[in-house]
Structure formats: structure tokens, C-alpha cells
Amino acid sequence: MRRRLAVLRRNRTIQSEIALLDPAVLGKGIVVLTLMSLKKETPRIHNDFERRIRNDAAVLQCHRISGEFDFALFVSAADPAEYDLWGRRVLLPDGNL
């Protein structure tokens, strides 16, 4: 099995590897689906928002979506109060949301 994985890594069949962490051990008890809409949209604005938000440690996933909302974020937090603080720190300062 290890030899087969080594070959898949070497020939880049495996694009990436992930580790699944136990949220309870990390003190992160909730995951919140957060739907975001941008007031003004350009490819650069989308790319800048996505780059900024993906670098935030609380954001587990960031997906571009279509329809009423532009992005779907999965955000981890210990509890609703911590999520609220995250939103105040990360989202509220962005006047384009």
C-alpha cells in the first residue's frame, strides 16, 4: 500500500492530502455555513475576497457559488459567541459585503 501511494504521489495523481482534525480536541464545537454577497463585483474583487478569506484560520472551506449569494464559507468556532466575534473582526470591516 505504501509503495502504491508513493507512486501516486510521485506521478502527481494525488493532487493533495488532508488531515481531518477533531473539532472537540481543538475547542471548536460548531461549524457555521455563512453565505456572502458582494455589493460590487469584478473578477479582481472576487479573487481578493477569496484570497483574504481563505487565509483566515477559522475558515474551513470557501466556495464560489452562483445565484443570490457569491460565496459559501464554512467557519469553525468554539460557540456562537466566538463566531459572532469572528464576524465582527473579519466581515464587518469589509464595506463590500
Secondary structure by P-SEA (a helix, b strand, c coil): caaaaaaaaaaccccbbbbbbcccccccccccbbbbbbccccaaaaaaaaaaaaacccccbbbbbccccccccccccccaaaaaaaaaacccccccc
